[in-house]
Amino acid sequence: MQKIRLIVLAAAGLFALYHANAQDSSHYFSLQQALEYGQKNNVQVKNALLDIQLQEQVNREVTGSAYPQINANGNVTFNPNVAVQRFPNFFAPAIINVLQQLDVRDGSGKPISPPANGDYGFIDAQFGTKWTSNGGVSLSQILFDGQVFTGLKARKTLIEYREKSAEVTAEQIRQNIAKIYYQLIVSKTQTALLDSNIALVEKNRHDTKIMYDNGFAEKLDIDKLDVQLANLHSQKTQILNAVNNGYLGLKLLMGMPIREQMVLTDTLTDENLKEGILEVTAFDYNQRRDYQTAELGMKLNEYDVQRYKFSKIPTLSLNGNYSKMAMENSLGKTINGQWFTASSIALNLHIPIFTGFATNARIAQAKIKLQQTQNMVEAMKINIDMQRDSALNTFKSALKDMDYQKQNMRLAESVYSQTKKKYEVGTGSQLEIDNARVQLQSAQTNYYSALYSAVAAKVDYLKAIGKF
């Protein structure tokens, strides 16, 4: 009996464990995992990747224009009323001439003679048949077109441009994800500190209540601590609301369903912020993805100039046509009757001679756009230099402030601990404890604010040097 009871309890325990695991649908994310998830699911990144696929299909379209174009056609036409054509009766003079030679006379015995006014009238005739059927195939092939060849040369650059644009978009999303991720980590730590401060005040109130019961403290001291507790709980509510909204923003940025649960697993310390990050390394503008994109854009502008220049030179194409046609007054005879063949081969040379200076204007426009892009690339270099120096200065300053705030927080913790001991032995006052606690809370808040500022500055610096 005892053995059966143990088996039942074990089975119940396993079921409860399985049920608990099944209920836990939370997603656990380190920063790297959050970045990878956002890379796959953020809508901007997904659309940027689709832009690459879209460009591939555009390239296929450009390539298709250089291949032979083959088309087949066929039709059956029914003409209920074949069109009548009226033309001068040019047969009559010859016929009358023959009749005169044969001395043919009319009914009254008079010789045949032409009309006195020379008007022989008209002939009304129908040319065509009730049914016409035809079918054929045509072929055209570009033999030489400078604009098409320029488009073929630009295909690879266009794909690279889209790829770099996608990388720039992904980089921006990663940067924002990292900042929000660490902001939530700091907020989580701040919430824990706030709970610790609440616990300190509650313990202080408990001790003060004992002293009040024994006549060594006033009711006012307890009321002051109650006010502090209310303020701390209010701060906690505000922070928790900000944290919840922060999680919603992070899910939106990562492309994660809002209703799913998220747990952040990384921790944030000041030690790992300084690991080799400020070592001087050689910098190349091409380390920046946005600069690479700008250079590819400049190359595309150069192709535009070339394309318009090539539009001034002749183009050569080959065209061929082969068809069959049948004409009868009934559909059955048309299909089963005689079909006539027609074919042609043409070599077409198009030589632009004068286009009203429109081509020259297009070339000039393309050159101006190229110059604008070149100016933007040069300005980007200056802007990158500014970003690097500014980000480095901000990061160094943030690290110094973080170290200062950490030292200040440690000092505030020591002051609070000593003040609490003095109060407990009767040599300190409640006011001193309150002041020390406020200073401690302020120092803790300042430290974690400085810690987050340092993390954000690090992310900006890594992006500025092209290593994020």
Buried (B, 14 or more C-beta within 10 A) or exposed (E): EEEEEEEEEEEEEEEEEEEEEEEEEEBEBEBEBBBBBBBEBBEBBBEBBEBBEEBBEBBEEBEEEBEEBEEEEEEEEEEEEEEEEEEEBEEBEEEBEEBEEEEEEEEEEEEBEEEEEEEBEEEEEEEEBBBBBBBBBBBBBBEEBBBBBBBBEBBEBBBBBBBBBBBBBBBBBBBBBBBBBBBBBBBBBBBEBBEEBBEBBBEBBEBBBEBBEEEEBEEEBBEBBEEBBEEBEEBBEEBEEBBEEBBEBBBEBBBBEEEEEBEBEBEBEBEEBBEEBEEEEEBEBEBBBBBBBBBBBBBBBBBBBBBBBBBBEEBBBBBBBBBBBBBBEEEEBBEEBEBEEEEEEEEEEEEEEEEEEEBEEBBEEBBEBBEEBBEEBEEBEEEBEEBBEEBBEBBBEBBEBBBEBBEBBEEBBEBBEEBBEBBEEEEBEBEBBBBBBBBBBEBBBBBBBBBBBBBBBBBBBBBBBBEB
